[in-house]
Structure formats: C-alpha cells, structure tokens
Amino acid sequence: MSNLLNSLRAANRDTPGIPAKQSCSAHAFLEGCASDKDSSRRRFLQIATGGTLTSLVTTTGVEFATPHPVLAQSKLSPDAALQELMDGNRRFTSGRLTAHEQDLAILKQNTIDKQEPFAALLSCADSRVPVEMIFDQSIGHIFVTRIAGNVVTPEIIASLEYGAAVLGTKVILVMGHTSCGAVKATIQAKEVPGQISALYPHIQPAVDQAGSNLEPATKANAKIQAALLREASTVISSLVKEGKLKVVAGYYDIASGAASLLD
C-alpha cells in the first residue's frame, strides 16, 4: 500500500489543482465566469479526464412510495449525506423506491443549468451494481466514478476532487461488492489477456492483508482505497480535516441488495 500511496501522492503533487477561489461561485465556475476562468476549468477537466495513469426499472411488483420533496442536496452535512444514501438503500431493499417519481422535478429544478450532487461514489464497474438504483437516487443526486475493483488512480482522484471541491459533495463512499471479479482475479494471479493485470497492483495490498478469501479481501480493498483517497489527495484530506467531507468504505451484497458501511 505504501508504494501505491507514494505514487498517488507524487501524481497529485505534480498535477495542477483547482484554481484558487476567485470572485465567482462554484456554480458560476461551472458555467464560466470569464475567459481566464473558462481556461482554468478546461485545464482541470482535461486533467480529470485525460491524465496519464501512473501505475497502472424497477422490477414488476415494486411499490413506489410518495416521493420526497426535491432538496438542495449540497446543503446537507456529511453525516446527513451519508444517512440519505443508506436510507435510499433501505428503500431499495424494501421495494419502496421514490427516485423514479422525482426525475421530472429534478430535471426542471436542479439539473438544467447546474448539478449539486450531495454524495460521490467510487464503485466497481460491475454491471450488477447499478449505483443510482441501489441507493434510490436520481438525476443530479450522486456523482459516480466507476472502475473495475473500485481502485484509486490519479484520474479517479481528480474526478472525486472535482466533485468535492467544485460540486460540493459531502460524502465519498468507496464501495466493494460480493463476487468481485477484479479481486478474485488478483487472488488467483493467473495470466490474463491485454491490460487486465494492470489492476492487480492496486488490489494486491488487500489480498496481502486479508488473504485469499474473497469476501474479506474485497472488504479490505474498499477500506484501503478509502484510506488512499484520504491520504493521497490534499484536496480531499483538507476537506475531511475541516469537517466538510466524509470518506467511508462500504460493501454491497448483490444477492440481498443491501449496502453496509465498513468504517
């Protein structure tokens, strides 16, 4: 883990950060305050989307409850944001979804000109983990990054820094899940085609810590990746220290649909 942390710290240190706050708000930053700010925004987005890797609905019978009123998500506290995620998962597992009845209102009120997600997720790319659905959230509510094995890379850090520092997300949930193929492949350490094995160094510290049992290794990986986010990003660590952001690890059970916290 120390090698990964050193690599991520170096990448974060060498990468230009979000420009210092100027005379416009975060919302104005997204829309563009002036030409120089537009240029800064473009530079950040280019870093977030084009950086170089340094290491590598509902089903029939579901009951819809009365939808909650549309909230100003960015005003939630970190604890309230995390609670909203977990409450949404309880609605999902009980079949009392509300998100799909909120879509139209959200589109009209919140997301035509801006986005104010209250939470961010680092999730596995597995198709059985539909993040918005399992937390019963809709358009504009959560800022999602996905990668096989839910591992931290410079590009993932850049994206989550943007979510926290610019969009105002209050919690980052790093979520592993049952039957994770990336963790299983790392445990087996077999020869694989293409660049699939590039994931192995990111996940190997969890296997070294938890052993070859898939579930403990997957949970350890989520916790390690969450710790890397807190330590490798000066933007995220500062917000955590100021009490403006929480970074937590979680685990999703594909069979039951339940998400649980690991921290």
N, C-alpha and C positions, 0 to 999 in steps of 0.2 A: 504493500500500500504506500510505503514511503516513496518509492520510485515514481509511482503514479502521481502522488501529491506534488513532488518536486517538479515533474514535467508540466503539470497543470498550472502550478504557481508561475513557472517560467513563461508559459504561454500567456497567462493572464497579465504578467508584468510587462511583456513585450507588446501586448495588444493595446492600442489606444482605447481609452474608456469612453463612457458617455460624456459629452461636453459638459463643463460646469454649468449649473443652472443660470440662465440668463433672465431677461425680462419677460419671458413668456412662460405660460404654464405648461404642464406635461401634455395637456390636450392640445394646446397651441403648437407644442413641439411636434406632435404627430401630424398636424395639418400644415405646419411650416410657417414660422414667424416671419422670416426674411430670407434672402438668398443665402447668407452665410450660415444660417441655422439649417436651411434645407441641405446645404452641403455637408454639414456635420451629421445630420440624420442619415443621409445617404451613405456616408462613410461607416457609420455604425451598422446600418443594415447590411452593407457589403461584408463587414467583419462577421456579423451574426450568421449570414447565410453562405458566405463563400470562403471562410477561413480554411487554413490547411491543417489537417489532423497532425498532432504532434506525436501521438502514439497510435498508436493506431489512429312501428315498431313495437316496437312493442309487440307482444305475442297475443294470441287470441285468449280472451278471458281476463286480461289485465284490467284492473279497476282504476280509473283516473279520479283522483281526489280534486277538491276545489283548488285551483292554482293560487299560490301566494302572490301578493302584490309585487310588482317589479320594484326592486330595491336599488339604491345607489351602492353597488357592491364594494366600490373602492373605499367606502367609509367604514367598513367592518373592521374590527380589531383582528389581530392574528388568531386569537383564541376563537372568536366568533366565526371567522372564515373557516377554520378547521372544523368547527362544530357543524357548520352548514354543509360541508362535504359529507360528514358522517351521517347527518340527518338525511341527506339525499340518498345515501346508500341504504339506509333503513327503509326509505320509501320504495327503493328499487327491489329489495329483497321481499318486501311485503306486498308488492304488486300495486302500490298506490302511487303511481307516478303523476307528477304535476308538470314537468318541464315542457311536454309537447303542447300543453294548453297555453303556455306562456310565449311561444315563439313569435306570434304576430305582434304582441305588445312590445316585446323586446326589440324586434326589428324596427318598429316605429319609434320607440322612445330612446333606445340606448345605442344602437349599433349602426345607424345610417351614416353618421359622421364621425363616430369615435368608438373605442372599446374601453371598458372599465372592468376587466375580469377581477374577481376577488381572490382567486386562487390559481396556482400553477401546478402542473403535474409533470413529472418525469416518469414515463411509463414505458413498458416493453412494447415493441411493435406488434406483438402477437394479436392476431385478428379476433381472438376470443376475449379481448379486454377492451371493449368499447367505452372509453373513459367517460365521455359525457353521459352516456346512458346509465352506467353503473352508479354514478353519483347524482342521477336525476337532475342534470343541469342542461341548460340550453344555450342558444347562440349568445355569445358575449360574456358568458359567466366564468369560464375557465380557460386558461392559457396552457396549451398542451404541447409538450415535446415528447417524441416517441423514438426509441431506438432499441434494437434487439438487446435484451439483457438489462435494460434501463441503466446504462452506464454513462458516466460523466466524461465528456470530451470538451475541448475548448469551444466547439460550436454549441454544445448544449449549455455550457456556462454562459456564453454570450447571449443566447436566447433567453435564459432564465434571468439574467441580469437585466435585460431589456424589460422583461415582464415586471420585475420588482421595482426597478428604478424609474422607469418611464410610465408603465401602465398602472402601477400601484398595486400589484398582487400582494396579499398579506400572508399567504402561506404557500410553501412549496412542499408537495407531497411526492416523495420518491417511492414508487410502488412496484414491488415484485409480485409474482403470481405463481400459483400451482402449475406444475408441469412445464416450467420454463425451458424451452429448447436450448437457449443460449447457455444457461447454467449447466444443463445436462451435457451439452457438447463439451464444455470446458472440463467437466469432471471426467468425461471419457477420454478427452485429449486425443481423439483419433484424427487421422489425416482427412481433411475436408477440401472441397474444391474452392477455387477462387480465393477471395479475401475473407471468408467466414472466420478463419482462425485469428483475424485481427482483433476479434472480440475477447479472445482468451486472456490476454494480459490484464485486461480491465477486471475480469471476474475471478481470476486465479487467487487473489488475496482472500476472497470469501471462501473458496474451496480449501485453501490452506488453513483457514481459521476454523471452519465448521466441519470439514471432512467431506466424504463422498456421498453422504445422504442428501438427496435433492432438496427437500424442504428446508432443513437448517442452512444449507449453503445459499439457497435463494433468499432467505430472510437476512442472512449475514451480508449478502451482496447489497440488498436495499439499504441496510444500515450503513455500510461502508461508503456507498455512493452518496448518501445524505451527508455523511461526515466530510467527504471530499468537497461537496458544494459549500459547506460552512467554512472550510479552511482554505480552499484554493481560490475563492473569489473574494477580493477585497470589497467589492460592492455588496455582495450578499452578507458577508461576515459583519460589515459595518451596520447594515440594517438590522441584523439579528441582535447585535450588541445594544442597539438603540431601542430594542423592543418593538420595532416596526414590522418585523417579519419573523415567521417561524419556518424552520426546515425540519421535516419529520419523515420517518420511513414508515411504509405500510406494506400490507400483504393482502392480495386478492385471491379468494378461493373461487375458482371457476365453477365448481360444482354447485356451491351454495349461493354464489353471487355476493357473498359478504366480504367487505373490506375491513381490516383491523389495523390498528396502529402498533408499531413495534418499539417506538421510543417511550 
